[in-house]
Structures are given as C-alpha cells and as structure tokens.
Amino acid sequence: MRRRARIMMTMAAALGLTVGASGCGTDSGATSGTTTLTVVATNYGDSVHKNSVGYWDRVGLAFQAAHPDIRVETKVYPADTVDAKVAELIKQGKAPDVVQTDSYAEYAAKGLLYRADELLSISVQGGFVPSLAEAGQVRRVQYGLPFTASTRLLYYNKDLFTQAGLKPPSTWQELVVDARVLKAMGVKYPIAVPLGPEEAEAETLTWLLAGGGGYTDQTGGYALTSAENVSTLEWLRSTLVADGLTGPTLPGKLGRDQALGAFMDGKAAMVNAPLSLMRQIEDSTQNVSYGTVPLPSRTGRTVPTMGTADWTIAFRQAGHREETGEFLDFLYGDKYVTQQAAEYQLLPVTTSASTAMRQDKQYRKLWNGLDALDNMDLYPLSETSWSRVAAAIRSQIGKAVAPGGDPQAVLSSIAKATRSTS
C-alpha cells in the first residue's frame, strides 16, 4: 500500500505540474513542502513546431517526475523581449530563480547571481567546453553557465563554384581570386558582407579574427584599435569593397537577413553565417546546394573562430540554491544538451555531448562547427560595457569599409564606448 501511495503521489505531482512547467500555473495547487522554481527562457524557435516551449516542457516535466518536491514554472519569451522582462521582474523584487539569456556580467557585478560552484556538482561544472566555461567568468569566477553555442562558417554555393571551376578558399588571396571569377560570371554578390545594424558585431569579429586581431588582447582587455584590426578593415575597404566583390549594396547598408536571403536565392556565392542557416535552407523551397568551411584567414594559418553563446544564470533573491542546483545538474545532462543543439542547429556546450555528436554521422553537418568549439573567441561578455560597445559597432562599423572610410578613426570612435559612464 505504501508503494502504491508513493506511485500515486508521483503521478499526481507529474500531472499536476504539467501546466506549471509551461508557465501557466500558480502555487495554489502546490503541496506542503514543495519548492517552486521560476525559470525564464529565450525562444529559439522559428515556427510552431520548433518553438522552445516544447523543449522546456520536456525538461521541466522529466525533472519534476524525478523530484516531486520541486515544482518548475517556465515562461519562454522572444529573444528581443526576454531581457526587458527579466529587468522588470528584478525591479519588482521577483527575480526568477533561473534565467536563460545572452548576458550575465551586469547582474554578476551587482552581486545578484550564484557562482557556478555554489550550484553545480563537480562533474557538471567540469564538463563544460573549456573555452565556453572561461567565457562565463567575471574576474576568474564563473557565473554564466553556457547553454547554447554557435560559430560562423563560410557558406559557399556548390553549384556556382563548380560552374566556375573553383574550390573554396583558405586564404584571403584565394578568396579574392574566387570572388573575381564569380563576379565575371555575373554573380550579384560574390561574397556578401553584412555590416548593417542587425548583427554587425558578429560579422566584424569574424573578419578581425581572420586578420589576426579581435576585440580583445591576450590579457582579455579591449584592443579595438590594434594595428591588426585597422589593417583588416583597410583590406576589406580597399580590396573587396573597392573592387565590387561584396555586391551592389555597401556592407554598412547590407543587413544579415538580406545577405542570408541572397545566398538562399542563389544570388550570393559566399556568406559568413551561423549554423542555423542550415536549418533555414532545409526549410526553404529554394534548395540551394551549399558547403561550409572556416572563414579563410589572412595567411591560411588556423586562427580562433568567432563564437557566440547564450547563458544560464541563477539569481540569489529567492534563496533556492540547493533546488536550483539540482535542476541545473539535470538540465546539463547529455540528453538535453544534445537535444537542444540538434533541434536548433547549435553546438553542444559540454565536452561529452560534443564528442558523442562528432562521432555520430547523423550530425555530420555540424562537424565543422564542432571542430571549432575548442578554438572559439567569444564577445567580451564579462565587460559591463560590452552592450554599449556592440551598439557602437552596429551603428558605425560600416563607415570604416565604405569608399573613403577611415578604419582607424572609426575604431577609435567605437573604443570610446568602453569607458565607464559612471
């Protein structure tokens, strides 16, 4: 009888928490001694079938079935509204227990977050891809737990390259030769370079790394005006843009979606793009034949690859440290890390899931991205000024590569945003 009672209680808890896991429940139905964790997450879906609510429902219900004394309420918001919602909740004194978003530094600087070592088991904390774990640190203390990762690859149109008798480039010199041949064939955008305001910070970092520079130096401090960065932008301006190899729209006026659309329509032969472009192509009726390679570097040497990541953070306010740690240990099991990566064409954030996916042929299209995981350079998210710097890049960087542009002056202007406003 006792065993039957336990089974009935577990089933009732699981069924009763289904609504709570979707973010629609309240505490009124919770049994005595039940802790409610609130989770706010970002939606990665681009359709009803791939909406992130389903992912979080699966995680929440499975966790609750294994932990009947912990209730999970998850609300999923679009990427462009989730940060404002979290800020509103914090202002109201109702900080969520767990937030999955794209930044963490400002909250960590204010002492609002738990450290990773206060939450996670040793095996889980030690299982993150090292480059991602390091990127989640502020002053060598990890607050940001990597949730998703991606990188930029150079996509090329296989049909156009075959017609031109070309192979994908591995150096800037080869890239220019290929682009000139493609232009002579009448290709509208031999290589699309979107430095418009949508996400110019990603395209910019991709090129700066390929040129031996980047946003930061080896100490982690900003190095926006480095000689390597100036040289890279001068090369883009004087070679690709000046020769018309970037197409009829100047990079500063070309948006990310416009560039990706041109590639999918067969009007662009090459474009730097995230792994999610694979899903867009698969869902499209255009059926463009494509391949991917790392962006060619200046010399052909291997350089760090531009990477992006979103993060999971845990707020101290509600005081649910132990329960939050149990939930996060569960969330970072290989099963759910792999599911998230595979469904949205992203990269896994743990070494064990990465190794398994690299050995599984069903994930072959992600292998180039998986190979880049250990050599990625991410945005300087630990800098509280990064949001200002990113905004400055989006609004100004296109001027640096426009005809008559002055890369040194533009980078110097952007660097002003690194200074504290306090």
N, C-alpha and C positions, 0 to 999 in steps of 0.2 A: 504493500500500500504506500509506504514512504517513497519507494522508487517511482510508482505511478504518479504520486503527487508532485515529485520533482519534475517529471517529464511534462505533466500538465502545466506547471508553473512556467517552465522554459518555453513551451509552445505558446502559451498565452502572452508571455513577455514579447516573444518574437513577433506575433501577430499584432499585438497592441502597439508595437513600436514602428510598424511599417510606415504609418503616417508621420511619426516623429522623424524618421530618417529622411523623409522627403522635405522636411522643413515646415510642415503644416500643423504639427502637434503642439500641445501645451503641457505643462507639468501637472495639470489637474488629475490626469489618469495615472500618474506615477505611483508606484507602491512605496511604502515607508522604507527608507534606507537606500532608495535609488538616487544615484547622481546623474544629473543631466549635463551632458557636454554640448555646447553650441559650436557649430562649425560653419564658417563662411568660406565658400569656394568660388573659383572662377570657371566660367563655362568655356570649354574649348570646342564645343560642337558647332557645326555649320548647317545642321539640319535637324529635324525632329529625331531621326534615327540615331544620330551621333551626339545627341545632347548629353552634357556631362552629368545631368541629374541622374541618369541611369547608372553611371559608374559609382557615384557617391551613395546611391541607394543600395547597390550590391555590397559595397564595403560596410556601410552602416548596419544593414540587416545581418550580415555574417558576423560582424563584431558583437552585436547585441545578442545573437544566439549563443555566442561563446561567453558573454559577460552579461548575464541577465540583470545585474545590479547597476549597470551603466547604460543610461539612455543617451542616444545621439540624435540631435536635431541639426540637420544640414540645410542651409539655404545657398543656392547657386545663383550667381549674378553674372551679367555680361562683363567682359573684360574692361569695358570703358566706364563701368559704374561701381565695380566692387570696391575700389579704394575709397571712394566717397562714402559708400555705405559703412565701411569699417570705421572711418574717421567719425562719422555721425554717432555710431554706437559707442565709441570711446568717449566722445564728448558727453554722452548721456550717462556715462558710468556703467555701461553694459558691454564692455569689451568681450568679444567671443573668446571661447577657450582656444580655438584653433582657427587660423586664417590661412588660406592658400591663395597667394597673390604673387606680384612680381617685385616686391621690395621689402626691406626689413630694417635698414640702417637707422632711420629716424626713430622708430619705435625702440630699437635697441639702445640708442643714445639716451633716450629718456628713461631707461630702466624699466620698461613695461613688459619685457619678454623674459621667458625662462631660457636659460642656457641649454644647449643640446645635452650636456652631461647631467643636467638635472632631470631630464625626461626619459632618455633612451637607454636601453640596455647597451652594454659594451659592444656586443656583436653587431647591433643595428647601427650604432654611431660609427663604428669602424668599417662598416660595409659600404659607405658611400664612395663613389668615384672620387679619388683624392682631389682632383682639380676643382670639383664642384663643392666638396666639403670646405676647401680652403676659401673658395669664393663666398661662402656663407659666414665668414668670420668678420668680426669687428674687433680690432686690437687683439688679434690672435685667439679670440673666444668665439665659438660657433653659436650663432643664434638662428641663422637661416638654414633650414633643412631642405636640400634640393628636392623638388617634386617632379619637375619635368626639365628636360634639356633638349636643345636643338643646336644645329650648326648651319652655316651657309655652305652650299656646294655650288660649283659652276655647272649649270644645266646647259646641255648643247643639243641642238636639233640633229638627230642622226641622219635624217633624210637629206637635209641641206649639206651636211658635212660630206656625206657620201657623194652627192652630186658634184661637189667642189673638189673631191679627191683629197680631203683634209682629215687629219687626226686631231683630237682635242689637244689644246696647247698645255705645256707645262712650264713655260717661261713667258715673260711679258713680250719678248721679241717674237716668239711663235704666235702669241695671241694677236699681235698687230698684223702679222703676215696673214693669218687666217681671216681676220676681220676685213682686211683689204680685198682679199679674194671674194669674200661673201658680199661685200659692197658692190664689187664689179659685176656680180651675178644679179644684182638688183634687190638684194635683201634689205628691207627697210631699216631694221635695227641689227647691224652685225653683232653688236653687244649692247644690250640695254643696261644703262647705269642709273638706277633710280635714286637720285639725291633730293627728291622732293620732300615735303614736310611730313609724309606719313610715317616713315621709319628710317630717316636718313642716318641716324646714329649707327644702325646695323650695317648698311652698305658702306659707310665711311670706315668703320673699324675693319671690315673685311679687306678693303684696299690698303689701309695703313699697315696692317699686319703683313700683308703680302709684300709690302715695300720695306719691311724690316723695322717698322715703328709700332705705334699703338697709342692708346690713350694714356697709358702709364709706363713708368720705367721699371727697372728691376727691383726697386725698393717699394713699389706699389703706389708711389706718388704720381700726380699728374705730369705728363710730358707732352702736352698737346702741341707745343711749338718746336718740337725736336726737328733737327735737320732732316731726318728720315721722313717725317710726316710732310714737311714742306716739299721735299723732293718728289714724294709720291703724288701729291696734288698737282705739282707743276707738270709732271709727266702726263697725268690724266688730261690736264688742260691743253698742253702743247702737242700731244700725240693723238690720243683717242678722240677728244672733242674737236680739236682743230682740224683733223682730217675727216670729220663727219662720220666716224666709225661708231658713234653712240646713237646715230639716228637723227631724225629731223627735229626732235624735241630735246632741248638742252637738259642735262641731268638735273639741274635745280628745279626744273618745271615738270619732271617726269616722276609720277607717283609710283609707289610699289605695286599697287593693284593694276595700274596701266601697263607697267613693264611685264608683269606676270601674264596679263591678258594677251599682250603682244606675242609672248613666247607660246602660249597655248594656241593662238591663232596662226602660228607659223610665220609671223612677221618679224620675230626676233630670233636670231640664230643662237645667241648665248645670253644668259642672265644668271646673276647670283641670286639664289633663293633658298628659303628654308626647306626642310624635309617635307613639310606639309604640302608643298607644291605637288608632290607625288599623288597625294590623295585628290587634290583638285583636278589633276589631269585624268586620273582614273574615273572621277565622277563626271567629267566633261564628255560632250559628244564629239569634240574635236579630234581626240585620239592621236595627239602628236607623238611621234616616236622620239624618245629622248634618252640621253645618257647623263651620268654625273661624274665629275672629277673634282678634286680640290682646286680652288682658285689658283691659277699659276702665280708663282712668286717672281720677284724681280730677277733672280738668278737661277731659279729652278730648284733651289735648296728647300728642304722642308721647313716651314715656318708654322707658328701657332695658328690654329684655325679659329675664326670668330665663332664664339658660342653664346647662347642665351640660356637662361634658366628662370624658372619660376620657383617659388619657395613656400614652404610651410613654416609658420611661426606660431608660437603658443604664448598667450597673454597670461600674466600673473594674477590679474584682478580677481577672478572668481576663486582662486586658490585650489583648483582641481589638479594639482601637479601629478599625483600618482595615477589618477584615472586618465588624464591626458597622455601620460607616458605609455600606458597600456594601449590606448587607441593608436598612437603613433607607431609603436612597435608592430602592431597588427597591420597598419596601413603600408608599412615599408617591407612587408613580406614580398618575396619574389613574384607571387601570383598576381598581386595587384599592381606592382611596379611594371611588370611585363604587359599586363592588360592595358594600362594607360598608354604606354609607349606604342604598342602595336595598333591600338584603335585610332590614334591621332597622328601617326607617323612622327613620333617623337623619340628621343633617346632615353633609355633607362638610366636611373641615377645611382644604381648600386652595381658593384663590380660583378656580383654573382649573376644578376639578371643580364648584364651586358655580355658576359662570357657565354651564357646559355643562348642568347639571341644570335651572337656571332657564329655559333656552331650549328644553327638551325636554318636550313635553306629557305624556309618559308619567310624569313626576314632578310633575304638576300638584298633587297633594295635599300635596306638601312645599313648595310655593311660599311659603306664608305663613311657614313656618319658615325657608326660605332667605332671605327678605327681612329676617328678624330677625338674621341672622348678624353683620352689622357693627355692631349696636347691642345686644349682649348684655352682661349683667352676671353674672359667674360667682361662685361661692363664693370666699372669700379663701383659696385653697389654699396660697398662699405663706406663710401664717401657720402656724407649727408648732402653734399652739393650736387650729386650726380643728376638729380631731376632737373636742376637749373642748367647744367652743362648740356644735357641731352636736348633740352628745349632750344638752347642756343645753337647747337649743331643743326637741328632741324630747320631753323629759320635762316641760317647764314651759310652753311657749307656749300650750297650750290653756287654761290658767288665766287668761290675760290677756283672753280674749274670752268667758269664761264669765260668766253673770249675777253681778254684784257683783265681777267681776275688776278688778285694778289693773294696767293695762298698764305704767305707769312702774315699779312695784315688780318686776314680773316681768322686764322688760328689764334692770333694774339687777342682779337676781339672776343672769341669764344672763351679763351682762357680766363677772361675777367669774371666769368660765371663761377669759377672755382673758389673765388674769395668769399669769405663768410659775410652774410648780410646783417649779422647781429652787431 
